[in-house]
Structure formats: structure tokens, C-alpha cells
Amino acid sequence: MADRLANSLREVREARGLTQAQLAGLVGVSRKTINTVENGVFVPSTVIALKLAAALGEPVERLFSLVK
């Protein structure tokens, strides 16, 4: 069985009081990209994952994890 990528992006973003559009602006992607990552439809590139972590002030491991 393949691993899948889980994320806590929505929870961390909401805890910071940011909208999807605001986070998208900080990272340089569209609001739709944030939405699809949060919903597990899109797996972000390493660069986007690192930008998300930096924008939220969290280690990337806090935002993303592998689930078996």
C-alpha cells in the first residue's frame, strides 16, 4: 500500500488568523493552490512546502507527514 501525504495546513493557517488568500499571497501561489493542498487534492512541491512552512513560522514536518 502506498503512503499518502497528510497535512495540518488548514489548522495552522486558521490558528494564525490567516485566510487562504492571505497565505497564498505570502507564498506566491493562488488561493486555489492553498485550497487543494489543504484538501489533499494536490501534493505541493518541496519548494512550495518550504515556503508554506516559512510563511507560517513552522517546521515543514509540523505541516506535512506521511500516513501509511
N, CA, C and O atoms as CSV, one atom per row, in Angstrom:
chain,resi,resn,atom,element,x,y,z
A,1,MET,N,N,0.850,-1.188,0.000
A,1,MET,CA,C,0.000,0.000,0.000
A,1,MET,C,C,0.891,1.245,0.000
A,1,MET,O,O,1.890,1.311,0.716
A,2,ALA,N,N,0.516,2.211,-0.803
A,2,ALA,CA,C,1.317,3.422,-0.926
A,2,ALA,C,C,1.053,4.375,0.236
A,2,ALA,O,O,-0.056,4.457,0.763
A,3,ASP,N,N,2.092,5.079,0.610
A,3,ASP,CA,C,1.947,6.118,1.628
A,3,ASP,C,C,1.219,7.308,1.011
A,3,ASP,O,O,1.256,7.513,-0.202
A,4,ARG,N,N,0.567,8.078,1.849
A,4,ARG,CA,C,-0.043,9.326,1.379
A,4,ARG,C,C,0.434,10.461,2.275
A,4,ARG,O,O,0.887,10.245,3.399
A,5,LEU,N,N,0.323,11.656,1.755
A,5,LEU,CA,C,0.780,12.831,2.487
A,5,LEU,C,C,-0.400,13.467,3.211
A,5,LEU,O,O,-1.369,13.890,2.582
A,6,ALA,N,N,-0.313,13.530,4.521
A,6,ALA,CA,C,-1.324,14.219,5.331
A,6,ALA,C,C,-0.794,15.611,5.651
A,6,ALA,O,O,0.413,15.848,5.641
A,7,ASN,N,N,-1.716,16.526,5.934
A,7,ASN,CA,C,-1.242,17.863,6.300
A,7,ASN,C,C,-2.144,18.498,7.337
A,7,ASN,O,O,-3.323,18.166,7.458
A,8,SER,N,N,-1.559,19.417,8.081
A,8,SER,CA,C,-2.296,20.187,9.084
A,8,SER,C,C,-2.307,21.664,8.686
A,8,SER,O,O,-2.391,22.553,9.534
A,9,LEU,N,N,-2.221,21.900,7.392
A,9,LEU,CA,C,-2.113,23.265,6.883
A,9,LEU,C,C,-3.310,24.125,7.303
A,9,LEU,O,O,-3.123,25.249,7.768
A,10,ARG,N,N,-4.525,23.616,7.145
A,10,ARG,CA,C,-5.709,24.403,7.492
A,10,ARG,C,C,-5.699,24.795,8.969
A,10,ARG,O,O,-5.949,25.949,9.314
A,11,GLU,N,N,-5.409,23.831,9.832
A,11,GLU,CA,C,-5.419,24.098,11.269
A,11,GLU,C,C,-4.396,25.166,11.651
A,11,GLU,O,O,-4.693,26.076,12.425
A,12,VAL,N,N,-3.195,25.041,11.102
A,12,VAL,CA,C,-2.140,26.011,11.427
A,12,VAL,C,C,-2.478,27.375,10.836
A,12,VAL,O,O,-2.299,28.400,11.495
A,13,ARG,N,N,-2.960,27.391,9.612
A,13,ARG,CA,C,-3.333,28.667,8.975
A,13,ARG,C,C,-4.420,29.377,9.783
A,13,ARG,O,O,-4.314,30.572,10.059
A,14,GLU,N,N,-5.468,28.635,10.161
A,14,GLU,CA,C,-6.558,29.237,10.923
A,14,GLU,C,C,-6.090,29.705,12.301
A,14,GLU,O,O,-6.547,30.737,12.793
A,15,ALA,N,N,-5.181,28.953,12.926
A,15,ALA,CA,C,-4.642,29.358,14.230
A,15,ALA,C,C,-3.870,30.675,14.116
A,15,ALA,O,O,-3.795,31.436,15.080
A,16,ARG,N,N,-3.301,30.941,12.948
A,16,ARG,CA,C,-2.568,32.190,12.714
A,16,ARG,C,C,-3.506,33.324,12.293
A,16,ARG,O,O,-3.076,34.468,12.142
A,17,GLY,N,N,-4.787,33.000,12.105
A,17,GLY,CA,C,-5.759,34.012,11.714
A,17,GLY,C,C,-5.648,34.438,10.264
A,17,GLY,O,O,-6.019,35.559,9.915
A,18,LEU,N,N,-5.143,33.556,9.416
A,18,LEU,CA,C,-4.970,33.876,8.001
A,18,LEU,C,C,-6.054,33.229,7.151
A,18,LEU,O,O,-6.503,32.120,7.443
A,19,THR,N,N,-6.469,33.923,6.103
A,19,THR,CA,C,-7.352,33.321,5.112
A,19,THR,C,C,-6.497,32.562,4.102
A,19,THR,O,O,-5.277,32.716,4.067
A,20,GLN,N,N,-7.143,31.751,3.291
A,20,GLN,CA,C,-6.416,31.070,2.228
A,20,GLN,C,C,-5.776,32.087,1.294
A,20,GLN,O,O,-4.638,31.901,0.862
A,21,ALA,N,N,-6.491,33.155,0.980
A,21,ALA,CA,C,-5.966,34.179,0.073
A,21,ALA,C,C,-4.748,34.881,0.669
A,21,ALA,O,O,-3.782,35.164,-0.039
A,22,GLN,N,N,-4.796,35.159,1.969
A,22,GLN,CA,C,-3.648,35.813,2.607
A,22,GLN,C,C,-2.422,34.914,2.587
A,22,GLN,O,O,-1.322,35.370,2.274
A,23,LEU,N,N,-2.601,33.637,2.919
A,23,LEU,CA,C,-1.469,32.709,2.892
A,23,LEU,C,C,-0.944,32.561,1.474
A,23,LEU,O,O,0.268,32.521,1.259
A,24,ALA,N,N,-1.842,32.480,0.516
A,24,ALA,CA,C,-1.424,32.375,-0.883
A,24,ALA,C,C,-0.552,33.565,-1.280
A,24,ALA,O,O,0.460,33.400,-1.962
A,25,GLY,N,N,-0.945,34.750,-0.854
A,25,GLY,CA,C,-0.158,35.947,-1.156
A,25,GLY,C,C,1.225,35.905,-0.539
A,25,GLY,O,O,2.197,36.336,-1.158
A,26,LEU,N,N,1.321,35.389,0.676
A,26,LEU,CA,C,2.625,35.288,1.339
A,26,LEU,C,C,3.544,34.298,0.634
A,26,LEU,O,O,4.761,34.478,0.605
A,27,VAL,N,N,2.955,33.259,0.070
A,27,VAL,CA,C,3.741,32.179,-0.540
A,27,VAL,C,C,3.968,32.413,-2.034
A,27,VAL,O,O,4.926,31.891,-2.603
A,28,GLY,N,N,3.089,33.197,-2.671
A,28,GLY,CA,C,3.224,33.453,-4.100
A,28,GLY,C,C,2.534,32.408,-4.955
A,28,GLY,O,O,2.992,32.092,-6.053
A,29,VAL,N,N,1.420,31.868,-4.447
A,29,VAL,CA,C,0.620,30.902,-5.205
A,29,VAL,C,C,-0.828,31.386,-5.200
A,29,VAL,O,O,-1.145,32.396,-4.570
A,30,SER,N,N,-1.696,30.678,-5.892
A,30,SER,CA,C,-3.108,31.062,-5.917
A,30,SER,C,C,-3.834,30.549,-4.675
A,30,SER,O,O,-3.370,29.630,-4.001
A,31,ARG,N,N,-4.982,31.161,-4.388
A,31,ARG,CA,C,-5.813,30.683,-3.291
A,31,ARG,C,C,-6.262,29.250,-3.567
A,31,ARG,O,O,-6.374,28.443,-2.644
A,32,LYS,N,N,-6.517,28.938,-4.824
A,32,LYS,CA,C,-6.935,27.580,-5.201
A,32,LYS,C,C,-5.847,26.561,-4.863
A,32,LYS,O,O,-6.157,25.439,-4.462
A,33,THR,N,N,-4.594,26.933,-5.018
A,33,THR,CA,C,-3.498,26.029,-4.657
A,33,THR,C,C,-3.541,25.724,-3.168
A,33,THR,O,O,-3.401,24.567,-2.772
A,34,ILE,N,N,-3.732,26.741,-2.339
A,34,ILE,CA,C,-3.831,26.525,-0.892
A,34,ILE,C,C,-5.007,25.606,-0.590
A,34,ILE,O,O,-4.881,24.675,0.205
A,35,ASN,N,N,-6.152,25.864,-1.223
A,35,ASN,CA,C,-7.342,25.053,-1.008
A,35,ASN,C,C,-7.102,23.597,-1.382
A,35,ASN,O,O,-7.468,22.699,-0.624
A,36,THR,N,N,-6.493,23.349,-2.537
A,36,THR,CA,C,-6.288,21.962,-2.968
A,36,THR,C,C,-5.248,21.243,-2.116
A,36,THR,O,O,-5.345,20.030,-1.925
A,37,VAL,N,N,-4.264,21.960,-1.606
A,37,VAL,CA,C,-3.300,21.344,-0.683
A,37,VAL,C,C,-4.005,20.992,0.622
A,37,VAL,O,O,-3.859,19.877,1.123
A,38,GLU,N,N,-4.765,21.926,1.174
A,38,GLU,CA,C,-5.473,21.674,2.429
A,38,GLU,C,C,-6.409,20.470,2.326
A,38,GLU,O,O,-6.560,19.715,3.287
A,39,ASN,N,N,-7.034,20.291,1.169
A,39,ASN,CA,C,-7.987,19.204,0.973
A,39,ASN,C,C,-7.342,17.908,0.484
A,39,ASN,O,O,-8.044,16.933,0.213
A,40,GLY,N,N,-6.021,17.889,0.372
A,40,GLY,CA,C,-5.319,16.675,-0.026
A,40,GLY,C,C,-5.463,16.308,-1.492
A,40,GLY,O,O,-5.159,15.180,-1.880
A,41,VAL,N,N,-5.925,17.251,-2.318
A,41,VAL,CA,C,-6.084,17.014,-3.750
A,41,VAL,C,C,-4.754,17.187,-4.470
A,41,VAL,O,O,-4.479,16.503,-5.456
A,42,PHE,N,N,-3.931,18.101,-3.973
A,42,PHE,CA,C,-2.653,18.448,-4.602
A,42,PHE,C,C,-1.537,18.270,-3.589
A,42,PHE,O,O,-1.631,18.742,-2.456
A,43,VAL,N,N,-0.482,17.586,-4.005
A,43,VAL,CA,C,0.712,17.445,-3.164
A,43,VAL,C,C,1.686,18.539,-3.600
A,43,VAL,O,O,2.112,18.564,-4.754
A,44,PRO,N,N,2.037,19.435,-2.694
A,44,PRO,CA,C,2.902,20.552,-3.082
A,44,PRO,C,C,4.328,20.100,-3.365
A,44,PRO,O,O,4.803,19.095,-2.835
A,45,SER,N,N,4.986,20.864,-4.208
A,45,SER,CA,C,6.411,20.627,-4.439
A,45,SER,C,C,7.176,20.918,-3.156
A,45,SER,O,O,6.643,21.525,-2.227
A,46,THR,N,N,8.402,20.489,-3.115
A,46,THR,CA,C,9.245,20.765,-1.953
A,46,THR,C,C,9.390,22.271,-1.742
A,46,THR,O,O,9.359,22.748,-0.607
A,47,VAL,N,N,9.545,23.003,-2.818
A,47,VAL,CA,C,9.707,24.459,-2.714
A,47,VAL,C,C,8.463,25.094,-2.101
A,47,VAL,O,O,8.578,25.931,-1.207
A,48,ILE,N,N,7.277,24.709,-2.568
A,48,ILE,CA,C,6.048,25.275,-2.021
A,48,ILE,C,C,5.871,24.862,-0.570
A,48,ILE,O,O,5.474,25.681,0.259
A,49,ALA,N,N,6.159,23.607,-0.248
A,49,ALA,CA,C,6.044,23.139,1.140
A,49,ALA,C,C,6.954,23.957,2.056
A,49,ALA,O,O,6.544,24.342,3.151
A,50,LEU,N,N,8.169,24.222,1.620
A,50,LEU,CA,C,9.104,25.010,2.426
A,50,LEU,C,C,8.643,26.461,2.557
A,50,LEU,O,O,8.796,27.069,3.616
A,51,LYS,N,N,8.080,27.015,1.484
A,51,LYS,CA,C,7.553,28.383,1.551
A,51,LYS,C,C,6.358,28.464,2.494
A,51,LYS,O,O,6.226,29.429,3.247
A,52,LEU,N,N,5.491,27.462,2.457
A,52,LEU,CA,C,4.353,27.426,3.372
A,52,LEU,C,C,4.831,27.390,4.821
A,52,LEU,O,O,4.327,28.126,5.669
A,53,ALA,N,N,5.807,26.526,5.094
A,53,ALA,CA,C,6.343,26.413,6.452
A,53,ALA,C,C,6.950,27.736,6.909
A,53,ALA,O,O,6.730,28.167,8.041
A,54,ALA,N,N,7.708,28.372,6.034
A,54,ALA,CA,C,8.333,29.651,6.394
A,54,ALA,C,C,7.278,30.724,6.639
A,54,ALA,O,O,7.391,31.493,7.594
A,55,ALA,N,N,6.259,30.784,5.793
A,55,ALA,CA,C,5.213,31.800,5.935
A,55,ALA,C,C,4.434,31.617,7.234
A,55,ALA,O,O,3.969,32.592,7.824
A,56,LEU,N,N,4.293,30.369,7.680
A,56,LEU,CA,C,3.541,30.083,8.897
A,56,LEU,C,C,4.431,29.998,10.135
A,56,LEU,O,O,3.931,29.852,11.250
A,57,GLY,N,N,5.748,30.090,9.944
A,57,GLY,CA,C,6.668,30.042,11.074
A,57,GLY,C,C,6.717,28.689,11.754
A,57,GLY,O,O,6.884,28.597,12.970
A,58,GLU,N,N,6.569,27.638,10.959
A,58,GLU,CA,C,6.565,26.271,11.486
A,58,GLU,C,C,7.549,25.412,10.699
A,58,GLU,O,O,7.823,25.695,9.533
A,59,PRO,N,N,8.083,24.362,11.330
A,59,PRO,CA,C,8.896,23.424,10.553
A,59,PRO,C,C,7.991,22.666,9.576
A,59,PRO,O,O,6.824,22.413,9.874
A,60,VAL,N,N,8.524,22.316,8.438
A,60,VAL,CA,C,7.733,21.626,7.421
A,60,VAL,C,C,7.128,20.326,7.967
A,60,VAL,O,O,6.050,19.911,7.540
A,61,GLU,N,N,7.825,19.692,8.908
A,61,GLU,CA,C,7.326,18.447,9.492
A,61,GLU,C,C,6.062,18.666,10.314
A,61,GLU,O,O,5.304,17.722,10.536
A,62,ARG,N,N,5.824,19.879,10.762
A,62,ARG,CA,C,4.599,20.202,11.504
A,62,ARG,C,C,3.406,20.280,10.565
A,62,ARG,O,O,2.275,19.988,10.952
A,63,LEU,N,N,3.675,20.683,9.307
A,63,LEU,CA,C,2.615,20.842,8.334
A,63,LEU,C,C,2.307,19.574,7.552
A,63,LEU,O,O,1.155,19.333,7.191
A,64,PHE,N,N,3.325,18.763,7.287
A,64,PHE,CA,C,3.156,17.601,6.416
A,64,PHE,C,C,3.731,16.344,7.053
A,64,PHE,O,O,4.780,16.385,7.696
A,65,SER,N,N,3.035,15.231,6.869
A,65,SER,CA,C,3.533,13.945,7.377
A,65,SER,C,C,3.047,12.813,6.477
A,65,SER,O,O,2.031,12.936,5.792
A,66,LEU,N,N,3.784,11.719,6.492
A,66,LEU,CA,C,3.395,10.537,5.726
A,66,LEU,C,C,2.474,9.662,6.558
A,66,LEU,O,O,2.690,9.457,7.753
A,67,VAL,N,N,1.440,9.149,5.896
A,67,VAL,CA,C,0.499,8.238,6.539
A,67,VAL,C,C,0.516,6.947,5.740
A,67,VAL,O,O,0.380,6.957,4.516
A,68,LYS,N,N,0.683,5.846,6.436
A,68,LYS,CA,C,0.706,4.538,5.756
A,68,LYS,C,C,-0.685,4.020,5.538
A,68,LYS,O,O,-0.859,2.936,4.982
